[in-house]
């Protein structure tokens, strides 16, 4: 079985800027190209986690107690909730 030999490594070579010919006969350097960073929607949402207000434990405890005792559901609150739902569905 015959295996071709490995060529010796070549030293690093410099990279010349790429130029392009423009219509007036001159030349202009092309803008540099490079890496592109795209931030996903999930990453944007994850970044907003710090903007969420803190949990108001006192408010949660009060509402839970009102629900358990039956004083949370009032006709006024039900009417407001229904109006908000209707606004949400109609928009």
N, C-alpha and C positions, 0 to 999 in steps of 0.2 A: 504494500500500500504506500502511495506517495503522498506526502503532505507538503504543501507549499511553505516556504519559510516566511517568517514574520518580518515585515519591513522595520527598520530601526525607527524609533520615535522621532518626530520632527519637532523642532523648537517652536515655542509660541510665536505667532506672527501678529504684527500690528494690524488693526482694522482701520481702513481709510473711510472717511465720511462718504456716504453715498451722495452723488450729485445727479441731477437730471438736467437735460437741456431744455431751455425754455424757448418760445417761438422767436424771440428777438436775437437768438444766437448765443446768448449768455448762458450761464449755468447758475443754479441755485441749489443749496443744500436742502435735502428733504428733512422734514421734522423728525426728530428722533422717535423711534418706536420703543415701546417697553411693555412692561407688565401692566395689566389692567385689573383693577380691583372692583368687584361687583359685590354689593352687600345685599343679601337675600331679604325677603320680606320677614322671614322668621327671625333673622338676626336683628332687624330693625325693631320688631316687636319685643324681642328679648332685651334690647337696650332701654326700652321704655319701662321696664319693671321698676326701676328706681323712681319713676315719676308717680307710681301708684301711691295714693295716700295711705297712711298707716291705719290699721284696723282699730276701730273705736270700740274697744271691749265693753266700755260702760254702756254705750248705746245698744250693742247687741244684747247684753244682759237685761237691759230694761225692756226691750222689745220682746225677748223670749218670755219674760215674766208677765208682760201684758197679754201675750198670746195664751199662755197657760191659764191665766185667770179669766180669760174671755173678754177683756176690756179693749183689746187692740182693734178688733173688727167693729168699726162704727159705720153707720150709713154714709157719713161724709167721706170716710176713707175709701169705701167701696165705690162711691160715685166718682171720686178723683181717679181711682184706678181704672174704672171703665172708660172714663173720658180719655185718659192717656193711651189706653189700648186702642180705642177708636181712632185717635189721632195717628197712632203708629201704623195702623192698617190702612188708613186712607191716604197716607203720603207715599 
